[in-house]
Every structure is written in C-alpha cells, then in structure tokens.
Amino acid sequence: MRRLVDGEGTVWSIDVLFASYGTYYLVFSAAGGGEVRKLAIGADSQREAADALGAMDDSALSAALADSTGFDDTSPLGF
C-alpha cells in the first residue's frame, strides 16, 4: 500500500486489486470514506503490479490518480 496527498490536501491510499480477465488495478481510496477510483495497470501477476506500484514516485502516482476513473465506471471492454 502507498499513500499520496494530492494538490487539494486529500490523502489517498493506493492498493493493487486483481479483477476479472487477468486485469490488475491501482485502487485509490480517499481518506475518511471519500471517493474511490481505479486505474488498470499492465502486469502479468499481482507481485508485478505491487512492484510497479512500489516503484512509482509521487509524480507518477499523481499522474495515475489523474488518469483514474470512478470505481464503478466500466471500460469499453465491460470491466
């Protein structure tokens, strides 16, 4: 798990989630029961996804958060 404070002062917890069809997501959860967002990450295993998350600096995490979508949103592929 990682933490990020965005430009508005919101603290986000970031974890890796395995989803259907071999897809891994970065899941961004705002502190205090706030918004939850997701971003698909290219990885072949949960370990690889976790390593990718661990290697990201705050700038990369901020960019990933900016590219993320609402947790309940679906992609054109249905997930």
Secondary structure by P-SEA (a helix, b strand, c coil): cccccccccbbbbbbbbbbccccccbbbbcccccbbbbbbbbcccaaaaaaaaaaccaaaaaaaaaacccccccccccc
